[in-house]
Amino acid sequence: MTLDTTALNTAAPARLNAGTPLLINGVTKRYGQRTILHDVHLHIPAGQFVAVVGRSGCGKSTLLRLLAGLEHASGGELLAGRAPLHQARDDIRLMFQEARLLPWKRVLDNVGLGLRGEWRTAAHQALDAVGLSSRAADWPAALSGGQKQRVALARALIHRPGLLLLDEPLGALDALTRIEMQGLIESLWLQQGFTVLLVTHDVSEAVALADRVILIEEGRVGLDVAIDLPRPRRRGSARLAELEAQVLERILTPTVSRDAPHRSQAHA
């Protein structure tokens, strides 16, 4: 689908978007005889930053793909507020671990991919927001890995998403670049107010960025921890380390089938 971006050509005020609220109600996903997600229930308020962690194969990326509309649930319902989530598809954007830029298009054209109308001003604004306004005319091959992910982020932001889905977008970056990108994503989220669902294997990243950390175990919600700490968060603080240890301990403990999810609330 192509979008007319005429309305995007003015600078966005702080907290422009209300964010898309999500209700995941009894969602199940099966592949043949194998059940990947079992009766998942989650409510994510508008504008909340949620991180989803868990062992490989636990179902966290499957959940993200369902929300993105790349796959269909076998049971249950996905809602944006009270409406079916598929009605809000134009408000949803997904970032992958790979930037997925088209090598034969310049940076600016990658940001405006699929748009029509007067989109160039909006694309320049999106590049400026991620600190790459000077690279608009460059080819993707001239960019570092971190810069490519910034372009991918700009490509998502130009649509003013209500929901930003992040499928381990920082996993391939070096440590310092990853920290810089974490700060950029947090800053833009604070400014624009979209809802975020981040899938990551990095528990420290989850605790540092999110309002709430969800642990998926064997396709179920095994832990739901509120990270009620002020921002900006101080890396290396005792409280962050304590929360990280709490989640890691649960991940590393051998899982057993549970009839109901275990919830805990963590407060500063």
C-alpha positions in Angstrom: 0.0 0.0 0.0 1.2 3.5 -0.8 0.6 6.4 1.5 0.2 10.1 0.9 2.6 11.9 3.2 1.4 15.5 2.7 0.3 15.7 6.3 3.8 14.6 7.6 5.7 17.5 6.2 5.5 19.7 9.3 7.8 19.0 12.3 6.1 16.8 14.8 5.5 18.1 18.3 6.5 16.1 21.4 4.4 13.0 22.1 2.6 13.4 18.8 1.1 9.9 18.7 -1.3 8.5 21.3 0.1 5.0 20.6 -1.9 1.9 19.8 -3.3 -0.1 22.7 -3.1 -3.9 22.3 -5.2 -6.6 23.7 -4.0 -10.2 23.1 -6.9 -12.3 24.2 -6.4 -16.1 24.4 -4.1 -16.3 21.4 -2.9 -19.7 20.2 -0.6 -20.5 17.3 -0.1 -24.0 15.9 2.0 -25.4 13.1 0.5 -28.8 12.3 0.4 -30.8 15.5 2.9 -28.5 17.3 1.5 -25.6 19.4 3.9 -22.7 19.6 1.7 -20.2 21.6 -0.7 -21.4 24.2 -3.7 -19.3 25.2 -1.6 -16.0 25.6 -3.3 -13.1 27.4 -1.7 -9.7 27.5 -3.0 -6.1 27.7 -0.5 -3.4 26.6 -1.7 0.2 27.2 -1.2 2.9 24.6 2.3 4.2 24.6 3.8 1.5 26.8 7.3 0.1 26.0 7.2 -3.7 26.4 10.2 -6.0 26.0 9.6 -9.7 25.4 12.4 -12.2 26.3 12.8 -15.9 26.5 14.8 -18.9 25.2 15.1 -19.5 21.5 12.0 -21.3 20.2 9.8 -20.1 23.1 7.4 -18.3 20.8 8.3 -14.7 21.2 9.1 -14.0 17.6 6.0 -15.9 16.5 4.0 -13.5 18.7 5.6 -10.5 17.0 4.8 -11.9 13.6 1.2 -12.3 14.5 1.0 -8.7 15.6 2.7 -7.6 12.4 0.1 -9.5 10.3 2.8 -11.8 8.8 1.0 -14.9 10.2 -2.5 -15.6 11.5 -3.4 -16.9 14.9 -4.9 -20.4 15.2 -7.2 -19.2 18.0 -8.0 -16.2 20.2 -8.1 -12.5 19.1 -5.8 -9.6 18.6 -7.3 -6.2 19.2 -6.2 -2.6 18.8 -8.3 -1.0 21.5 -11.7 -2.6 20.7 -11.2 -3.1 17.0 -9.6 -6.1 15.3 -5.8 -5.4 14.9 -5.9 -5.9 11.2 -7.9 -2.6 10.9 -4.9 -0.8 12.4 -2.3 -2.2 10.0 -1.4 1.2 8.6 -0.4 2.3 12.1 2.0 -0.7 12.6 5.7 -0.8 11.5 8.2 -3.6 12.0 12.0 -3.5 12.2 14.0 -6.6 11.7 17.6 -7.6 12.8 18.7 -6.8 9.2 18.1 -3.3 7.9 16.7 -4.6 4.6 17.7 -1.6 2.6 17.5 -1.7 -1.2 21.2 -1.4 -2.4 20.2 0.3 -5.7 18.3 3.1 -4.0 20.0 6.0 -2.1 19.4 6.5 1.6 16.6 9.1 1.1 14.8 6.9 -1.3 15.0 3.9 1.0 13.4 6.0 3.8 10.5 7.1 1.4 10.1 3.6 -0.1 6.4 3.0 -1.1 5.3 6.6 -0.4 3.7 9.0 -2.8 3.0 12.7 -2.8 5.4 15.2 -1.3 7.4 12.7 0.8 10.9 14.1 0.5 10.6 16.7 3.2 9.2 14.1 5.6 12.0 11.7 4.7 14.6 14.4 5.4 13.0 15.0 8.8 13.0 11.3 9.6 16.7 11.1 8.7 17.4 14.2 10.8 15.6 12.5 13.8 18.0 9.6 13.6 21.1 11.8 13.1 21.7 10.9 9.4 20.6 14.0 7.6 24.0 14.4 6.0 23.8 10.9 4.5 20.6 11.3 2.5 22.3 11.0 -0.9 24.6 8.1 0.0 24.2 4.5 -1.1 23.5 1.9 1.6 26.9 0.2 0.9 28.6 3.3 2.2 27.0 3.0 5.7 28.0 1.1 8.8 25.7 -1.5 10.3 24.5 0.9 12.9 23.9 3.6 10.3 21.9 1.1 8.2 19.7 0.4 11.2 19.2 4.1 11.7 17.9 4.4 8.2 15.6 1.4 8.8 14.3 3.2 11.9 13.8 6.4 9.9 11.8 4.4 7.3 9.5 3.2 10.1 9.2 6.7 11.7 8.1 8.5 8.5 4.8 6.7 8.8 4.2 8.0 12.3 3.4 4.5 13.7 1.1 3.9 16.6 2.8 0.6 17.2 6.5 -0.1 16.5 7.5 -3.8 16.5 11.2 -4.5 17.0 12.5 -8.0 16.2 16.0 -7.9 17.7 17.0 -4.9 15.5 20.2 -4.3 17.5 21.4 -7.9 17.7 24.1 -7.7 15.1 25.6 -4.4 16.3 28.8 -3.9 18.3 28.3 -3.1 22.0 28.9 0.7 21.8 26.7 1.1 18.7 24.0 -1.0 20.3 24.0 1.3 23.4 23.7 4.4 21.1 20.8 2.9 19.2 19.1 1.9 22.4 19.3 5.6 23.5 18.0 6.8 20.2 15.0 4.4 20.2 14.1 5.4 23.8 14.5 9.1 23.0 12.2 8.9 19.9 9.7 6.8 21.8 9.6 9.5 24.6 9.1 12.2 22.0 6.5 10.6 19.8 4.5 8.4 22.1 4.1 5.2 20.0 3.6 1.8 21.6 6.7 -0.4 21.4 7.0 -4.2 21.6 10.7 -5.3 21.5 11.7 -8.9 21.1 15.3 -9.4 22.4 17.6 -12.1 23.8 19.4 -9.4 25.8 17.9 -9.2 29.3 19.9 -6.1 30.2 18.6 -4.3 27.1 15.1 -5.3 28.0 15.4 -4.0 31.6 17.1 -0.8 30.6 14.6 0.2 27.9 11.2 -1.2 28.8 8.3 -0.2 31.1 7.6 -3.9 31.4 9.4 -7.2 30.7 7.4 -10.2 29.5 9.0 -13.7 29.7 7.6 -16.3 27.3 8.1 -19.9 28.5 7.0 -22.8 26.4 4.6 -20.6 24.5 3.0 -19.1 27.7 3.5 -15.9 29.7 5.8 -17.1 32.5 6.7 -13.7 34.0 5.4 -10.2 33.8 7.6 -7.6 35.5 7.0 -3.9 35.7 10.2 -1.8 35.5 9.1 1.2 37.6 12.4 3.1 37.4 12.8 6.7 36.4 14.3 7.7 33.1 17.0 8.2 32.0 18.1 5.0 33.7 21.6 4.7 35.0 23.3 1.7 33.6 25.1 -0.4 36.2 22.7 0.7 39.0 22.0 -1.8 41.7 18.3 -1.8 41.1 18.7 -2.5 37.3 21.1 -5.3 38.1 18.6 -6.8 40.6 15.8 -6.7 38.1 18.1 -8.2 35.4 19.1 -11.0 37.8 15.4 -11.7 38.6 14.5 -12.3 35.0 17.7 -14.2 34.1 17.3 -16.5 37.1 13.8 -17.4 35.8 15.0 -17.9 32.2 17.9 -20.2 33.4 15.7 -22.3 35.7 14.5 -25.4 33.9 10.9 -24.8 32.9 7.9 -27.0 33.9 4.4 -26.8 32.6 2.3 -24.3 34.6 -1.4 -23.9 34.7 -1.3 -20.1 35.1 1.3 -17.4 34.5 3.3 -16.1 37.4 3.1 -12.3 37.8 5.4 -10.1 39.8 5.6 -6.4 40.2 8.9 -4.6 40.7 9.0 -1.1 42.1 11.7 1.4 42.6 
